[in-house]
């Protein structure tokens, strides 16, 4: 969990927003090793006025099926993006970015983790 505790935002999303926009953080971080609580603290520290939505993930025993896991995350994020009326979405996972773009979601890749 040290990589999560020590991570800092790569950009300030407020630089891409106007005064009428609202910020929403949508994350699929795992719920193991206290990562969910670390994420909540980081978001409260760096973006206290943003809504935080934790999508959850498939159970660990089901993550061995990479394509199923990826589709599940894309499904979860797409639903939240559409429900909240998100116009532009940033993600650091190339496969998630690709999956969302295929569904017509305006997605910008930030970073490049697999």
N, C-alpha and C positions, 0 to 999 in steps of 0.2 A: 504493500500500500504506500510505500515511500514515494513512488513516482506520482501518485495522486496527491499526496500531502504537499509535495514541493512544487507542483505545477502552478504556473501563473498564466493568465490570459496572453495569447499571442497578439491580439489586437484589442482595441477598445471598440466594441460594436456601436457605441454611441456616436462614433465618428461617421457612421453610415445612416444615422437616423435624423429625422427632423423633429421638431417639438411636439408634433401630434402622433408620432410613432410610439409604440410600446414594445419593450423588449421581452422576449420569451426565450428561456434556455430549455432546450429539449435534449435530454441525455439518456443514453442507454447503458450507463456504467453499471457494472455488476454490483450486486447487493452484498457480496462477501467481503470479509476483512475490513468492515467498517467503512468501505468506500462510499456508500450512500451518505453517511453522516459527514465525511470529509468533503464531499461534493456540496452538500448543503451549506457547510461553513464557508467554503471558498466562494460560493455564489453570494452569500450574505455579505461577505467582505468586499468583493470586487463589484458586484452588481446588485445592491440591496433593493433597488426598485424594479428589478426584472422578475417576472414569474418564472418559477422553476418547475418543470414537469419531468418526472422520472418515469421512463417508459417501462422499466422492468425488462427482463430477458427470459428466454426459455430456461427451464431448469438445466443445471450443469450437465446432467447425464444426456441431455438432448442436444448439446452444443457440438457434438462430434460431427453432426451433419451440417457442414458449413453453409451450403446453399439454403437449407431450411432455416438456419439461424439468421442468415442475411435477409431472406425474404420476410421473416418475422419482424426484424428490426425495421425494415423499410415499411412494412405494413403499419406498425405501431407509430412510427414517425409521420408517415403520410396522414394517418387519421388525425393526429394531434395538429399537424400543420393546417389541414383543411378545417378542422373544428375551430381553431383559433384565428383563422384568416391570415396566416403568415404569408407575406408576399415574397420575401427572399429568405432563404435558409442557408446557413453555413454548417458544414460538417467536415471532420478531419479524416473520415474513412472513404477512400476512393470507391469501394464497392457500394457503400451506402449512397454516396453522391450519385453514382451511375444509376442505381436503382430508383432513386427519387426523380432524377432527370427523365428517365424512361417513362415515368408516370406524369410528366408535365409540371413537376415542382421546380421552381427557379432555385437552383442550389449552387452554391459556390464552395469549392473545395478549399479548405484552409488547413495547411499541413499536408501530410501524406501517409499517415499510417495505414496499414493493411486492415 
